[in-house]
């Protein structure tokens, strides 16, 4: 699906802003390190030079640049500094930007984000307003803006709450995801980060590898689906994904696919060994196993099964497998063994 409103070019400027609030004056709010560093590292890897090639802006660096009123300590961001820094980024850092991703990570309650000051909170809507139609660099011509808020949405005694209503023309061309539903607590693991940020990054990686073009709405639908699995396993409620209705159709690959295709080491190995695989592999049963383990989609399974000859089936399966993740490649090797084709797995491992 094409968009007539967004002009995204492979080498155009794309910005990813990371606001990671980890330190708090309030004794009732726990420090969010070291777990949040896993999230920051994931975001920088996927949205930065390795994959999407966005310019990464970490809010801490902006505070140092602005010489914030409070003596700045990494991860300690006060309400006054947050407002000042976001407005500075809006006015000075987004010139010629074609799309904007914003990650805000902190404690919070319904509709608000906790800042570092004692009992300070900032409405999520206020952050969105800074980058709404007031942001001339992103509004004329219109540019897509995608926001991810990782924070609890559970009401606490001292904090106010605010419904997140982003209806109206000021919020056109925005999409917003919040890490948990109203009244629920977000999950942060000190040794692995949050399931929300992990899911966002994994889905974006999957979309980059996927053949064809996928609309931005796919990201939000798959985010809800992936988190629902975590929810079922941990007996908690799912994340709340809020998508603004005025975000136009936006093919993801038009603006997040890196100029050079991502090539995994196993893709090189599959190409090197392709002739041996064509001669020795049996795809008919193998592709059903890959489908049952969600490595192949139903469309991909059908594509392999309806290929005319055994060699054609093998060729199609190999080409699809080259686009899969390293984790899915391991599953592929296991499926070879499960279908009595250990000798084929050995070809790839030698």
FENQUI-V318021 format. One record per helix or strand of 3 or more residues. SS is the DSSP state (~ for helix, > for strand). FROM is the first residue (numbers start at 1). TO is the last residue. If there is no record, write none. Layout:
ss = {SS:SS}
from = {FROM:FROM}
to = {TO:TO}
This chain:
ss = {>:~:>:~:~:>:>:>:~:~:>:~:>:~:~:>:~:~:~:~:~:~:~:~}
from = {13:35:55:59:79:97:112:121:124:136:144:169:174:195:216:240:252:265:274:283:298:310:326:342}
to = {20:47:58:66:92:105:114:123:130:139:150:171:178:209:234:242:254:272:280:292:305:321:338:349}
